[in-house]
């Protein structure tokens, strides 16, 4: 499969140079790196790592009830049609 990636110039140069030093195409080097990353994550029980922002905010679990309350208020306010808007 073909895809397009936006890679920072310095990273691209380093990856291209490392692939050349190993005598392999850039495509193979990148594929091997991605395979290694997938295996690494699989070693953690198949679960994806927690994103850094979730660690800092505790996944905002304590706001779940408040979010539902706010969503209900929004649905109530925007879900009704004002008499002047009825046709």
C-alpha positions as CSV (number, residue, x, y, z in Angstrom):
1,X,0.0,0.0,0.0
2,X,1.2,3.5,-0.8
3,X,0.8,6.4,1.5
4,X,2.2,9.9,2.1
5,X,3.8,10.9,5.3
6,X,4.9,14.4,6.4
7,X,8.2,13.8,8.2
8,X,10.4,16.6,9.6
9,X,13.4,17.2,7.4
10,X,16.0,16.3,10.0
11,X,14.2,13.0,10.9
12,X,14.0,12.1,7.2
13,X,17.7,12.8,6.6
14,X,18.6,10.6,9.6
15,X,16.3,7.7,8.6
16,X,17.5,7.9,5.0
17,X,21.1,7.8,6.1
18,X,20.6,4.9,8.4
19,X,18.8,2.9,5.7
20,X,21.7,3.6,3.4
21,X,24.2,2.5,6.0
22,X,22.4,-0.8,6.2
23,X,22.1,-1.1,2.5
24,X,18.3,-1.3,2.5
25,X,15.7,0.8,0.8
26,X,14.0,3.5,2.9
27,X,10.7,1.7,2.5
28,X,12.1,-1.4,4.2
29,X,13.7,0.6,7.0
30,X,10.5,2.3,7.8
31,X,8.5,-0.9,7.6
32,X,10.9,-2.6,10.0
33,X,10.7,0.3,12.4
34,X,6.9,0.2,12.4
35,X,6.8,-3.6,12.8
36,X,9.1,-3.2,15.8
37,X,6.9,-0.5,17.3
38,X,3.8,-2.8,16.9
39,X,5.6,-5.7,18.6
40,X,6.7,-3.4,21.4
41,X,3.1,-2.3,22.1
42,X,2.0,-5.9,21.8
43,X,4.4,-6.8,24.6
44,X,2.3,-4.6,26.9
45,X,-0.6,-7.0,26.8
46,X,-1.9,-5.7,23.6
47,X,-3.2,-2.6,25.2
48,X,-2.1,0.7,23.6
49,X,-0.2,3.0,25.9
50,X,-2.0,5.7,27.7
51,X,-1.5,9.0,25.9
52,X,0.5,11.5,27.9
53,X,-2.3,14.0,28.1
54,X,-4.6,11.3,29.7
55,X,-2.0,10.6,32.4
56,X,-2.0,14.3,33.3
57,X,-5.8,14.6,33.5
58,X,-6.7,11.1,34.7
59,X,-8.7,10.6,31.5
60,X,-11.2,13.1,33.0
61,X,-13.2,10.2,34.4
62,X,-14.5,12.3,37.3
63,X,-16.2,14.6,34.8
64,X,-18.3,12.0,33.1
65,X,-21.4,12.7,35.1
66,X,-21.0,16.5,34.6
67,X,-20.5,16.0,30.9
68,X,-23.8,14.1,30.7
69,X,-25.6,16.8,32.7
70,X,-24.3,19.5,30.3
71,X,-25.2,17.5,27.2
72,X,-28.7,17.1,28.6
73,X,-29.0,20.9,29.1
74,X,-27.8,21.5,25.6
75,X,-30.2,19.0,24.1
76,X,-33.1,20.5,26.1
77,X,-32.2,24.1,25.1
78,X,-31.6,23.3,21.4
79,X,-34.1,20.5,21.1
80,X,-37.2,22.6,21.4
81,X,-38.6,24.8,18.8
82,X,-39.6,28.3,19.9
83,X,-43.2,29.3,19.0
84,X,-41.9,32.1,16.7
85,X,-39.8,29.6,14.8
86,X,-42.6,27.2,14.1
87,X,-44.1,27.3,10.6
